[in-house]
């Protein structure tokens, strides 16, 4: 009953909604597409305005990569959580809020990864940890 109501609300905005099932990722999602972009021949993420998904994905929870890369190093945990993608935004937002706010949301993850242990320098090395 919600889907027809959603379509009726999106029609004046020249948008359409599609429901997706992700069997390999064990989840589902709702995609809002721009009808104007579809009419112009754009497909996939080029036409998508918003994605609301709930499926399994892998999330690195290790140390941050050096800037400007916003990602993180392994170890990784496998999550099955809701998230939002904004494909038309630049830079693209994927798996929000999990990839952007992992520090604040770590307590919600299914398993707590072990803390990262800094490697000790080899014996005889002059490098201090």
Secondary structure as UniProt FT lines:
FT   HELIX           2..11
FT   TURN            12..14
FT   STRAND          15..22
FT   TURN            23..26
FT   STRAND          27..34
FT   HELIX           35..39
FT   TURN            40..41
FT   HELIX           44..46
FT   STRAND          48..60
FT   TURN            67..68
FT   STRAND          76..86
FT   TURN            87..88
FT   STRAND          93..96
FT   TURN            97..100
FT   HELIX           102..105
FT   HELIX           106..108
FT   TURN            123..124
//
